[in-house]
Amino acid sequence: MNYIAPHDTLKIITKINSSSSNDQINQCLIEVANTLNCEYYLFSIISNKSM
């Protein structure tokens, strides 16, 4: 499985964000980014503990 690093996710979302003029879409993308970052963070904690 490939995991996207949080900064990559934010880069992608910033790119979409700048090309979109819809505030609702932008808000949704920010929420998606935050969720992914949270999951990534939890995953990295779990991975470190199991090593």
mmCIF entry with sequence, helices, sheets and N, C-alpha, C, O atoms, coordinates in Angstrom:
data_MODEL
# 
_entry.id   MODEL 
# 
_entity.id                         1 
_entity.type                       polymer 
_entity.pdbx_number_of_molecules   1 
# 
_entity_poly.entity_id                      1 
_entity_poly.type                           'polypeptide(L)' 
_entity_poly.nstd_linkage                   no 
_entity_poly.nstd_monomer                   no 
_entity_poly.pdbx_seq_one_letter_code       MNYIAPHDTLKIITKINSSSSNDQINQCLIEVANTLNCEYYLFSIISNKSM 
_entity_poly.pdbx_seq_one_letter_code_can   MNYIAPHDTLKIITKINSSSSNDQINQCLIEVANTLNCEYYLFSIISNKSM 
_entity_poly.pdbx_strand_id                 A 
# 
loop_
_entity_poly_seq.entity_id 
_entity_poly_seq.num 
_entity_poly_seq.mon_id 
_entity_poly_seq.hetero 
1 1  MET n 
1 2  ASN n 
1 3  TYR n 
1 4  ILE n 
1 5  ALA n 
1 6  PRO n 
1 7  HIS n 
1 8  ASP n 
1 9  THR n 
1 10 LEU n 
1 11 LYS n 
1 12 ILE n 
1 13 ILE n 
1 14 THR n 
1 15 LYS n 
1 16 ILE n 
1 17 ASN n 
1 18 SER n 
1 19 SER n 
1 20 SER n 
1 21 SER n 
1 22 ASN n 
1 23 ASP n 
1 24 GLN n 
1 25 ILE n 
1 26 ASN n 
1 27 GLN n 
1 28 CYS n 
1 29 LEU n 
1 30 ILE n 
1 31 GLU n 
1 32 VAL n 
1 33 ALA n 
1 34 ASN n 
1 35 THR n 
1 36 LEU n 
1 37 ASN n 
1 38 CYS n 
1 39 GLU n 
1 40 TYR n 
1 41 TYR n 
1 42 LEU n 
1 43 PHE n 
1 44 SER n 
1 45 ILE n 
1 46 ILE n 
1 47 SER n 
1 48 ASN n 
1 49 LYS n 
1 50 SER n 
1 51 MET n 
# 
_struct_asym.id          A 
_struct_asym.entity_id   1 
# 
loop_
_struct_conf.conf_type_id 
_struct_conf.id 
_struct_conf.pdbx_PDB_helix_id 
_struct_conf.beg_label_comp_id 
_struct_conf.beg_label_asym_id 
_struct_conf.beg_label_seq_id 
_struct_conf.pdbx_beg_PDB_ins_code 
_struct_conf.end_label_comp_id 
_struct_conf.end_label_asym_id 
_struct_conf.end_label_seq_id 
_struct_conf.pdbx_end_PDB_ins_code 
_struct_conf.beg_auth_comp_id 
_struct_conf.beg_auth_asym_id 
_struct_conf.beg_auth_seq_id 
_struct_conf.end_auth_comp_id 
_struct_conf.end_auth_asym_id 
_struct_conf.end_auth_seq_id 
_struct_conf.pdbx_PDB_helix_class 
_struct_conf.details 
_struct_conf.pdbx_PDB_helix_length 
HELX_P HELX_P1 AA1 PRO A 6  ? SER A 19 ? PRO A 6  SER A 19 1 ? 14 
HELX_P HELX_P2 AA2 ASP A 23 ? SER A 50 ? ASP A 23 SER A 50 1 ? 28 
# 
_struct_conf_type.id          HELX_P 
_struct_conf_type.criteria    ? 
_struct_conf_type.reference   ? 
# 
loop_
_atom_site.group_PDB 
_atom_site.id 
_atom_site.type_symbol 
_atom_site.label_atom_id 
_atom_site.label_alt_id 
_atom_site.label_comp_id 
_atom_site.label_asym_id 
_atom_site.label_entity_id 
_atom_site.label_seq_id 
_atom_site.pdbx_PDB_ins_code 
_atom_site.Cartn_x 
_atom_site.Cartn_y 
_atom_site.Cartn_z 
_atom_site.occupancy 
_atom_site.B_iso_or_equiv 
_atom_site.pdbx_formal_charge 
_atom_site.auth_seq_id 
_atom_site.auth_comp_id 
_atom_site.auth_asym_id 
_atom_site.auth_atom_id 
_atom_site.pdbx_PDB_model_num 
ATOM 1   N N  . MET A 1 1  ? 0.827   -1.193 0.000   1.00 0.00 ? 1  MET A N  1 
ATOM 2   C CA . MET A 1 1  ? 0.000   0.000  0.000   1.00 0.00 ? 1  MET A CA 1 
ATOM 3   C C  . MET A 1 1  ? 0.868   1.251  0.000   1.00 0.00 ? 1  MET A C  1 
ATOM 4   O O  . MET A 1 1  ? 1.884   1.314  0.692   1.00 0.00 ? 1  MET A O  1 
ATOM 5   N N  . ASN A 1 2  ? 0.467   2.224  -0.767  1.00 0.00 ? 2  ASN A N  1 
ATOM 6   C CA . ASN A 1 2  ? 1.194   3.494  -0.781  1.00 0.00 ? 2  ASN A CA 1 
ATOM 7   C C  . ASN A 1 2  ? 0.495   4.501  0.108   1.00 0.00 ? 2  ASN A C  1 
ATOM 8   O O  . ASN A 1 2  ? -0.713  4.715  -0.001  1.00 0.00 ? 2  ASN A O  1 
ATOM 9   N N  . TYR A 1 3  ? 1.253   5.109  0.975   1.00 0.00 ? 3  TYR A N  1 
ATOM 10  C CA . TYR A 1 3  ? 0.684   6.151  1.833   1.00 0.00 ? 3  TYR A CA 1 
ATOM 11  C C  . TYR A 1 3  ? 1.160   7.506  1.345   1.00 0.00 ? 3  TYR A C  1 
ATOM 12  O O  . TYR A 1 3  ? 2.343   7.702  1.069   1.00 0.00 ? 3  TYR A O  1 
ATOM 13  N N  . ILE A 1 4  ? 0.226   8.435  1.243   1.00 0.00 ? 4  ILE A N  1 
ATOM 14  C CA . ILE A 1 4  ? 0.573   9.780  0.815   1.00 0.00 ? 4  ILE A CA 1 
ATOM 15  C C  . ILE A 1 4  ? 0.960   10.582 2.048   1.00 0.00 ? 4  ILE A C  1 
ATOM 16  O O  . ILE A 1 4  ? 0.214   10.637 3.025   1.00 0.00 ? 4  ILE A O  1 
ATOM 17  N N  . ALA A 1 5  ? 2.116   11.193 1.993   1.00 0.00 ? 5  ALA A N  1 
ATOM 18  C CA . ALA A 1 5  ? 2.556   12.030 3.110   1.00 0.00 ? 5  ALA A CA 1 
ATOM 19  C C  . ALA A 1 5  ? 1.648   13.250 3.210   1.00 0.00 ? 5  ALA A C  1 
ATOM 20  O O  . ALA A 1 5  ? 1.154   13.746 2.197   1.00 0.00 ? 5  ALA A O  1 
ATOM 21  N N  . PRO A 1 6  ? 1.430   13.732 4.428   1.00 0.00 ? 6  PRO A N  1 
ATOM 22  C CA . PRO A 1 6  ? 0.530   14.877 4.611   1.00 0.00 ? 6  PRO A CA 1 
ATOM 23  C C  . PRO A 1 6  ? 0.872   16.071 3.731   1.00 0.00 ? 6  PRO A C  1 
ATOM 24  O O  . PRO A 1 6  ? -0.022  16.728 3.198   1.00 0.00 ? 6  PRO A O  1 
ATOM 25  N N  . HIS A 1 7  ? 2.166   16.356 3.577   1.00 0.00 ? 7  HIS A N  1 
ATOM 26  C CA . HIS A 1 7  ? 2.518   17.532 2.778   1.00 0.00 ? 7  HIS A CA 1 
ATOM 27  C C  . HIS A 1 7  ? 2.161   17.338 1.305   1.00 0.00 ? 7  HIS A C  1 
ATOM 28  O O  . HIS A 1 7  ? 1.840   18.305 0.614   1.00 0.00 ? 7  HIS A O  1 
ATOM 29  N N  . ASP A 1 8  ? 2.213   16.082 0.815   1.00 0.00 ? 8  ASP A N  1 
ATOM 30  C CA . ASP A 1 8  ? 1.797   15.801 -0.562  1.00 0.00 ? 8  ASP A CA 1 
ATOM 31  C C  . ASP A 1 8  ? 0.309   16.049 -0.726  1.00 0.00 ? 8  ASP A C  1 
ATOM 32  O O  . ASP A 1 8  ? -0.127  16.655 -1.705  1.00 0.00 ? 8  ASP A O  1 
ATOM 33  N N  . THR A 1 9  ? -0.461  15.576 0.237   1.00 0.00 ? 9  THR A N  1 
ATOM 34  C CA . THR A 1 9  ? -1.911  15.770 0.213   1.00 0.00 ? 9  THR A CA 1 
ATOM 35  C C  . THR A 1 9  ? -2.241  17.248 0.171   1.00 0.00 ? 9  THR A C  1 
ATOM 36  O O  . THR A 1 9  ? -3.080  17.688 -0.615  1.00 0.00 ? 9  THR A O  1 
ATOM 37  N N  . LEU A 1 10 ? -1.577  18.008 1.023   1.00 0.00 ? 10 LEU A N  1 
ATOM 38  C CA . LEU A 1 10 ? -1.842  19.444 1.081   1.00 0.00 ? 10 LEU A CA 1 
ATOM 39  C C  . LEU A 1 10 ? -1.449  20.133 -0.216  1.00 0.00 ? 10 LEU A C  1 
ATOM 40  O O  . LEU A 1 10 ? -2.116  21.076 -0.642  1.00 0.00 ? 10 LEU A O  1 
ATOM 41  N N  . LYS A 1 11 ? -0.366  19.670 -0.853  1.00 0.00 ? 11 LYS A N  1 
ATOM 42  C CA . LYS A 1 11 ? 0.061   20.245 -2.138  1.00 0.00 ? 11 LYS A CA 1 
ATOM 43  C C  . LYS A 1 11 ? -1.015  20.022 -3.198  1.00 0.00 ? 11 LYS A C  1 
ATOM 44  O O  . LYS A 1 11 ? -1.370  20.935 -3.944  1.00 0.00 ? 11 LYS A O  1 
ATOM 45  N N  . ILE A 1 12 ? -1.529  18.782 -3.251  1.00 0.00 ? 12 ILE A N  1 
ATOM 46  C CA . ILE A 1 12 ? -2.569  18.438 -4.223  1.00 0.00 ? 12 ILE A CA 1 
ATOM 47  C C  . ILE A 1 12 ? -3.805  19.296 -3.985  1.00 0.00 ? 12 ILE A C  1 
ATOM 48  O O  . ILE A 1 12 ? -4.381  19.847 -4.923  1.00 0.00 ? 12 ILE A O  1 
ATOM 49  N N  . ILE A 1 13 ? -4.203  19.402 -2.724  1.00 0.00 ? 13 ILE A N  1 
ATOM 50  C CA . ILE A 1 13 ? -5.407  20.145 -2.383  1.00 0.00 ? 13 ILE A CA 1 
ATOM 51  C C  . ILE A 1 13 ? -5.237  21.637 -2.639  1.00 0.00 ? 13 ILE A C  1 
ATOM 52  O O  . ILE A 1 13 ? -6.176  22.304 -3.073  1.00 0.00 ? 13 ILE A O  1 
ATOM 53  N N  . THR A 1 14 ? -4.058  22.157 -2.377  1.00 0.00 ? 14 THR A N  1 
ATOM 54  C CA . THR A 1 14 ? -3.789  23.571 -2.664  1.00 0.00 ? 14 THR A CA 1 
ATOM 55  C C  . THR A 1 14 ? -3.911  23.828 -4.156  1.00 0.00 ? 14 THR A C  1 
ATOM 56  O O  . THR A 1 14 ? -4.425  24.865 -4.576  1.00 0.00 ? 14 THR A O  1 
ATOM 57  N N  . LYS A 1 15 ? -3.437  22.880 -4.954  1.00 0.00 ? 15 LYS A N  1 
ATOM 58  C CA . LYS A 1 15 ? -3.507  23.008 -6.410  1.00 0.00 ? 15 LYS A CA 1 
ATOM 59  C C  . LYS A 1 15 ? -4.967  23.051 -6.871  1.00 0.00 ? 15 LYS A C  1 
ATOM 60  O O  . LYS A 1 15 ? -5.347  23.916 -7.661  1.00 0.00 ? 15 LYS A O  1 
ATOM 61  N N  . ILE A 1 16 ? -5.784  22.114 -6.374  1.00 0.00 ? 16 ILE A N  1 
ATOM 62  C CA . ILE A 1 16 ? -7.209  22.080 -6.728  1.00 0.00 ? 16 ILE A CA 1 
ATOM 63  C C  . ILE A 1 16 ? -7.886  23.348 -6.219  1.00 0.00 ? 16 ILE A C  1 
ATOM 64  O O  . ILE A 1 16 ? -8.696  23.968 -6.909  1.00 0.00 ? 16 ILE A O  1 
ATOM 65  N N  . ASN A 1 17 ? -7.531  23.708 -5.004  1.00 0.00 ? 17 ASN A N  1 
ATOM 66  C CA . ASN A 1 17 ? -8.095  24.869 -4.339  1.00 0.00 ? 17 ASN A CA 1 
ATOM 67  C C  . ASN A 1 17 ? -7.915  26.141 -5.155  1.00 0.00 ? 17 ASN A C  1 
ATOM 68  O O  . ASN A 1 17 ? -8.844  26.940 -5.275  1.00 0.00 ? 17 ASN A O  1 
ATOM 69  N N  . SER A 1 18 ? -6.729  26.330 -5.714  1.00 0.00 ? 18 SER A N  1 
ATOM 70  C CA . SER A 1 18 ? -6.432  27.554 -6.446  1.00 0.00 ? 18 SER A CA 1 
ATOM 71  C C  . SER A 1 18 ? -7.152  27.596 -7.791  1.00 0.00 ? 18 SER A C  1 
ATOM 72  O O  . SER A 1 18 ? -7.343  28.671 -8.361  1.00 0.00 ? 18 SER A O  1 
ATOM 73  N N  . SER A 1 19 ? -7.555  26.421 -8.304  1.00 0.00 ? 19 SER A N  1 
ATOM 74  C CA . SER A 1 19 ? -8.247  26.400 -9.591  1.00 0.00 ? 19 SER A CA 1 
ATOM 75  C C  . SER A 1 19 ? -9.767  26.381 -9.424  1.00 0.00 ? 19 SER A C  1 
ATOM 76  O O  . SER A 1 19 ? -10.505 26.420 -10.408 1.00 0.00 ? 19 SER A O  1 
ATOM 77  N N  . SER A 1 20 ? -10.223 26.321 -8.186  1.00 0.00 ? 20 SER A N  1 
ATOM 78  C CA . SER A 1 20 ? -11.659 26.278 -7.917  1.00 0.00 ? 20 SER A CA 1 
ATOM 79  C C  . SER A 1 20 ? -12.114 27.584 -7.286  1.00 0.00 ? 20 SER A C  1 
ATOM 80  O O  . SER A 1 20 ? -11.466 28.120 -6.387  1.00 0.00 ? 20 SER A O  1 
ATOM 81  N N  . SER A 1 21 ? -13.245 28.085 -7.778  1.00 0.00 ? 21 SER A N  1 
ATOM 82  C CA . SER A 1 21 ? -13.763 29.337 -7.215  1.00 0.00 ? 21 SER A CA 1 
ATOM 83  C C  . SER A 1 21 ? -14.949 29.061 -6.291  1.00 0.00 ? 21 SER A C  1 
ATOM 84  O O  . SER A 1 21 ? -15.561 29.982 -5.749  1.00 0.00 ? 21 SER A O  1 
ATOM 85  N N  . ASN A 1 22 ? -15.262 27.765 -6.125  1.00 0.00 ? 22 ASN A N  1 
ATOM 86  C CA . ASN A 1 22 ? -16.408 27.383 -5.300  1.00 0.00 ? 22 ASN A CA 1 
ATOM 87  C C  . ASN A 1 22 ? -15.986 27.225 -3.838  1.00 0.00 ? 22 ASN A C  1 
ATOM 88  O O  . ASN A 1 22 ? -15.205 26.335 -3.503  1.00 0.00 ? 22 ASN A O  1 
ATOM 89  N N  . ASP A 1 23 ? -16.509 28.096 -2.974  1.00 0.00 ? 23 ASP A N  1 
ATOM 90  C CA . ASP A 1 23 ? -16.146 28.065 -1.554  1.00 0.00 ? 23 ASP A CA 1 
ATOM 91  C C  . ASP A 1 23 ? -16.513 26.752 -0.879  1.00 0.00 ? 23 ASP A C  1 
ATOM 92  O O  . ASP A 1 23 ? -15.788 26.271 -0.008  1.00 0.00 ? 23 ASP A O  1 
ATOM 93  N N  . GLN A 1 24 ? -17.640 26.173 -1.284  1.00 0.00 ? 24 GLN A N  1 
ATOM 94  C CA . GLN A 1 24 ? -18.079 24.917 -0.672  1.00 0.00 ? 24 GLN A CA 1 
ATOM 95  C C  . GLN A 1 24 ? -17.098 23.796 -1.000  1.00 0.00 ? 24 GLN A C  1 
ATOM 96  O O  . GLN A 1 24 ? -16.762 22.983 -0.139  1.00 0.00 ? 24 GLN A O  1 
ATOM 97  N N  . ILE A 1 25 ? -16.646 23.761 -2.243  1.00 0.00 ? 25 ILE A N  1 
ATOM 98  C CA . ILE A 1 25 ? -15.667 22.747 -2.653  1.00 0.00 ? 25 ILE A CA 1 
ATOM 99  C C  . ILE A 1 25 ? -14.370 22.953 -1.873  1.00 0.00 ? 25 ILE A C  1 
ATOM 100 O O  . ILE A 1 25 ? -13.777 21.998 -1.371  1.00 0.00 ? 25 ILE A O  1 
ATOM 101 N N  . ASN A 1 26 ? -13.940 24.208 -1.777  1.00 0.00 ? 26 ASN A N  1 
ATOM 102 C CA . ASN A 1 26 ? -12.707 24.509 -1.042  1.00 0.00 ? 26 ASN A CA 1 
ATOM 103 C C  . ASN A 1 26 ? -12.799 24.055 0.404   1.00 0.00 ? 26 ASN A C  1 
ATOM 104 O O  . ASN A 1 26 ? -11.860 23.461 0.934   1.00 0.00 ? 26 ASN A O  1 
ATOM 105 N N  . GLN A 1 27 ? -13.922 24.330 1.040   1.00 0.00 ? 27 GLN A N  1 
ATOM 106 C CA . GLN A 1 27 ? -14.120 23.947 2.441   1.00 0.00 ? 27 GLN A CA 1 
ATOM 107 C C  . GLN A 1 27 ? -14.054 22.430 2.590   1.00 0.00 ? 27 GLN A C  1 
ATOM 108 O O  . GLN A 1 27 ? -13.441 21.911 3.522   1.00 0.00 ? 27 GLN A O  1 
ATOM 109 N N  . CYS A 1 28 ? -14.688 21.739 1.667   1.00 0.00 ? 28 CYS A N  1 
ATOM 110 C CA . CYS A 1 28 ? -14.701 20.275 1.678   1.00 0.00 ? 28 CYS A CA 1 
ATOM 111 C C  . CYS A 1 28 ? -13.284 19.728 1.519   1.00 0.00 ? 28 CYS A C  1 
ATOM 112 O O  . CYS A 1 28 ? -12.893 18.798 2.224   1.00 0.00 ? 28 CYS A O  1 
ATOM 113 N N  . LEU A 1 29 ? -12.519 20.299 0.601   1.00 0.00 ? 29 LEU A N  1 
ATOM 114 C CA . LEU A 1 29 ? -11.147 19.849 0.368   1.00 0.00 ? 29 LEU A CA 1 
ATOM 115 C C  . LEU A 1 29 ? -10.281 20.035 1.603   1.00 0.00 ? 29 LEU A C  1 
ATOM 116 O O  . LEU A 1 29 ? -9.439  19.195 1.917   1.00 0.00 ? 29 LEU A O  1 
ATOM 117 N N  . ILE A 1 30 ? -10.496 21.148 2.302   1.00 0.00 ? 30 ILE A N  1 
ATOM 118 C CA . ILE A 1 30 ? -9.731  21.400 3.524   1.00 0.00 ? 30 ILE A CA 1 
ATOM 119 C C  . ILE A 1 30 ? -10.065 20.340 4.566   1.00 0.00 ? 30 ILE A C  1 
ATOM 120 O O  . ILE A 1 30 ? -9.178  19.849 5.265   1.00 0.00 ? 30 ILE A O  1 
ATOM 121 N N  . GLU A 1 31 ? -11.343 19.989 4.671   1.00 0.00 ? 31 GLU A N  1 
ATOM 122 C CA . GLU A 1 31 ? -11.756 18.952 5.626   1.00 0.00 ? 31 GLU A CA 1 
ATOM 123 C C  . GLU A 1 31 ? -11.153 17.607 5.257   1.00 0.00 ? 31 GLU A C  1 
ATOM 124 O O  . GLU A 1 31 ? -10.700 16.864 6.128   1.00 0.00 ? 31 GLU A O  1 
ATOM 125 N N  . VAL A 1 32 ? -11.147 17.291 3.963   1.00 0.00 ? 32 VAL A N  1 
ATOM 126 C CA . VAL A 1 32 ? -10.548 16.037 3.492   1.00 0.00 ? 32 VAL A CA 1 
ATOM 127 C C  . VAL A 1 32 ? -9.063  16.006 3.852   1.00 0.00 ? 32 VAL A C  1 
ATOM 128 O O  . VAL A 1 32 ? -8.557  14.994 4.337   1.00 0.00 ? 32 VAL A O  1 
ATOM 129 N N  . ALA A 1 33 ? -8.378  17.107 3.615   1.00 0.00 ? 33 ALA A N  1 
ATOM 130 C CA . ALA A 1 33 ? -6.945  17.190 3.927   1.00 0.00 ? 33 ALA A CA 1 
ATOM 131 C C  . ALA A 1 33 ? -6.702  16.959 5.410   1.00 0.00 ? 33 ALA A C  1 
ATOM 132 O O  . ALA A 1 33 ? -5.789  16.225 5.787   1.00 0.00 ? 33 ALA A O  1 
ATOM 133 N N  . ASN A 1 34 ? -7.511  17.578 6.241   1.00 0.00 ? 34 ASN A N  1 
ATOM 134 C CA . ASN A 1 34 ? -7.351  17.431 7.691   1.00 0.00 ? 34 ASN A CA 1 
ATOM 135 C C  . ASN A 1 34 ? -7.580  15.992 8.128   1.00 0.00 ? 34 ASN A C  1 
ATOM 136 O O  . ASN A 1 34 ? -6.862  15.475 8.984   1.00 0.00 ? 34 ASN A O  1 
ATOM 137 N N  . THR A 1 35 ? -8.587  15.345 7.537   1.00 0.00 ? 35 THR A N  1 
ATOM 138 C CA . THR A 1 35 ? -8.878  13.947 7.868   1.00 0.00 ? 35 THR A CA 1 
ATOM 139 C C  . THR A 1 35 ? -7.715  13.050 7.461   1.00 0.00 ? 35 THR A C  1 
ATOM 140 O O  . THR A 1 35 ? -7.286  12.192 8.233   1.00 0.00 ? 35 THR A O  1 
ATOM 141 N N  . LEU A 1 36 ? -7.209  13.248 6.252   1.00 0.00 ? 36 LEU A N  1 
ATOM 142 C CA . LEU A 1 36 ? -6.090  12.436 5.772   1.00 0.00 ? 36 LEU A CA 1 
ATOM 143 C C  . LEU A 1 36 ? -4.856  12.646 6.639   1.00 0.00 ? 36 LEU A C  1 
ATOM 144 O O  . LEU A 1 36 ? -4.153  11.690 6.967   1.00 0.00 ? 36 LEU A O  1 
ATOM 145 N N  . ASN A 1 37 ? -4.595  13.879 7.005   1.00 0.00 ? 37 ASN A N  1 
ATOM 146 C CA . ASN A 1 37 ? -3.434  14.164 7.851   1.00 0.00 ? 37 ASN A CA 1 
ATOM 147 C C  . ASN A 1 37 ? -3.572  13.477 9.196   1.00 0.00 ? 37 ASN A C  1 
ATOM 148 O O  . ASN A 1 37 ? -2.600  12.943 9.730   1.00 0.00 ? 37 ASN A O  1 
ATOM 149 N N  . CYS A 1 38 ? -4.772  13.489 9.740   1.00 0.00 ? 38 CYS A N  1 
ATOM 150 C CA . CYS A 1 38 ? -5.039  12.854 11.024  1.00 0.00 ? 38 CYS A CA 1 
ATOM 151 C C  . CYS A 1 38 ? -4.813  11.348 10.915  1.00 0.00 ? 38 CYS A C  1 
ATOM 152 O O  . CYS A 1 38 ? -4.172  10.755 11.783  1.00 0.00 ? 38 CYS A O  1 
ATOM 153 N N  . GLU A 1 39 ? -5.333  10.725 9.859   1.00 0.00 ? 39 GLU A N  1 
ATOM 154 C CA . GLU A 1 39 ? -5.173  9.283  9.671   1.00 0.00 ? 39 GLU A CA 1 
ATOM 155 C C  . GLU A 1 39 ? -3.703  8.926  9.486   1.00 0.00 ? 39 GLU A C  1 
ATOM 156 O O  . GLU A 1 39 ? -3.218  7.933  10.030  1.00 0.00 ? 39 GLU A O  1 
ATOM 157 N N  . TYR A 1 40 ? -3.011  9.741  8.718   1.00 0.00 ? 40 TYR A N  1 
ATOM 158 C CA . TYR A 1 40 ? -1.593  9.496  8.470   1.00 0.00 ? 40 TYR A CA 1 
ATOM 159 C C  . TYR A 1 40 ? -0.799  9.571  9.772   1.00 0.00 ? 40 TYR A C  1 
ATOM 160 O O  . TYR A 1 40 ? 0.082   8.753  10.036  1.00 0.00 ? 40 TYR A O  1 
ATOM 161 N N  . TYR A 1 41 ? -1.135  10.563 10.563  1.00 0.00 ? 41 TYR A N  1 
ATOM 162 C CA . TYR A 1 41 ? -0.471  10.774 11.851  1.00 0.00 ? 41 TYR A CA 1 
ATOM 163 C C  . TYR A 1 41 ? -0.697  9.574  12.769  1.00 0.00 ? 41 TYR A C  1 
ATOM 164 O O  . TYR A 1 41 ? 0.246   9.066  13.377  1.00 0.00 ? 41 TYR A O  1 
ATOM 165 N N  . LEU A 1 42 ? -1.950  9.122  12.868  1.00 0.00 ? 42 LEU A N  1 
ATOM 166 C CA . LEU A 1 42 ? -2.276  7.962  13.707  1.00 0.00 ? 42 LEU A CA 1 
ATOM 167 C C  . LEU A 1 42 ? -1.562  6.718  13.198  1.00 0.00 ? 42 LEU A C  1 
ATOM 168 O O  . LEU A 1 42 ? -1.039  5.927  13.984  1.00 0.00 ? 42 LEU A O  1 
ATOM 169 N N  . PHE A 1 43 ? -1.543  6.549  11.873  1.00 0.00 ? 43 PHE A N  1 
ATOM 170 C CA . PHE A 1 43 ? -0.887  5.390  11.280  1.00 0.00 ? 43 PHE A CA 1 
ATOM 171 C C  . PHE A 1 43 ? 0.602   5.374  11.624  1.00 0.00 ? 43 PHE A C  1 
ATOM 172 O O  . PHE A 1 43 ? 1.162   4.324  11.940  1.00 0.00 ? 43 PHE A O  1 
ATOM 173 N N  . SER A 1 44 ? 1.236   6.542  11.558  1.00 0.00 ? 44 SER A N  1 
ATOM 174 C CA . SER A 1 44 ? 2.673   6.595  11.852  1.00 0.00 ? 44 SER A CA 1 
ATOM 175 C C  . SER A 1 44 ? 2.948   6.283  13.321  1.00 0.00 ? 44 SER A C  1 
ATOM 176 O O  . SER A 1 44 ? 3.968   5.673  13.642  1.00 0.00 ? 44 SER A O  1 
ATOM 177 N N  . ILE A 1 45 ? 2.054   6.692  14.209  1.00 0.00 ? 45 ILE A N  1 
ATOM 178 C CA . ILE A 1 45 ? 2.207   6.368  15.637  1.00 0.00 ? 45 ILE A CA 1 
ATOM 179 C C  . ILE A 1 45 ? 2.088   4.854  15.840  1.00 0.00 ? 45 ILE A C  1 
ATOM 180 O O  . ILE A 1 45 ? 2.903   4.249  16.537  1.00 0.00 ? 45 ILE A O  1 
ATOM 181 N N  . ILE A 1 46 ? 1.071   4.251  15.228  1.00 0.00 ? 46 ILE A N  1 
ATOM 182 C CA . ILE A 1 46 ? 0.836   2.810  15.364  1.00 0.00 ? 46 ILE A CA 1 
ATOM 183 C C  . ILE A 1 46 ? 2.028   2.031  14.796  1.00 0.00 ? 46 ILE A C  1 
ATOM 184 O O  . ILE A 1 46 ? 2.486   1.060  15.399  1.00 0.00 ? 46 ILE A O  1 
ATOM 185 N N  . SER A 1 47 ? 2.528   2.463  13.631  1.00 0.00 ? 47 SER A N  1 
ATOM 186 C CA . SER A 1 47 ? 3.670   1.792  12.997  1.00 0.00 ? 47 SER A CA 1 
ATOM 187 C C  . SER A 1 47 ? 4.894   1.830  13.895  1.00 0.00 ? 47 SER A C  1 
ATOM 188 O O  . SER A 1 47 ? 5.594   0.827  14.041  1.00 0.00 ? 47 SER A O  1 
ATOM 189 N N  . ASN A 1 48 ? 5.151   2.977  14.493  1.00 0.00 ? 48 ASN A N  1 
ATOM 190 C CA . ASN A 1 48 ? 6.330   3.119  15.356  1.00 0.00 ? 48 ASN A CA 1 
ATOM 191 C C  . ASN A 1 48 ? 6.220   2.250  16.602  1.00 0.00 ? 48 ASN A C  1 
ATOM 192 O O  . ASN A 1 48 ? 7.221   1.708  17.071  1.00 0.00 ? 48 ASN A O  1 
ATOM 193 N N  . LYS A 1 49 ? 5.022   2.116  17.134  1.00 0.00 ? 49 LYS A N  1 
ATOM 194 C CA . LYS A 1 49 ? 4.820   1.314  18.343  1.00 0.00 ? 49 LYS A CA 1 
ATOM 195 C C  . LYS A 1 49 ? 5.011   -0.179 18.078  1.00 0.00 ? 49 LYS A C  1 
ATOM 196 O O  . LYS A 1 49 ? 5.493   -0.910 18.943  1.00 0.00 ? 49 LYS A O  1 
ATOM 197 N N  . SER A 1 50 ? 4.632   -0.628 16.878  1.00 0.00 ? 50 SER A N  1 
ATOM 198 C CA . SER A 1 50 ? 4.678   -2.062 16.598  1.00 0.00 ? 50 SER A CA 1 
ATOM 199 C C  . SER A 1 50 ? 6.066   -2.530 16.167  1.00 0.00 ? 50 SER A C  1 
ATOM 200 O O  . SER A 1 50 ? 6.285   -3.732 16.014  1.00 0.00 ? 50 SER A O  1 
ATOM 201 N N  . MET A 1 51 ? 7.010   -1.606 15.970  1.00 0.00 ? 51 MET A N  1 
ATOM 202 C CA . MET A 1 51 ? 8.351   -2.002 15.533  1.00 0.00 ? 51 MET A CA 1 
ATOM 203 C C  . MET A 1 51 ? 9.200   -2.468 16.699  1.00 0.00 ? 51 MET A C  1 
ATOM 204 O O  . MET A 1 51 ? 10.359  -2.838 16.510  1.00 0.00 ? 51 MET A O  1 
# 
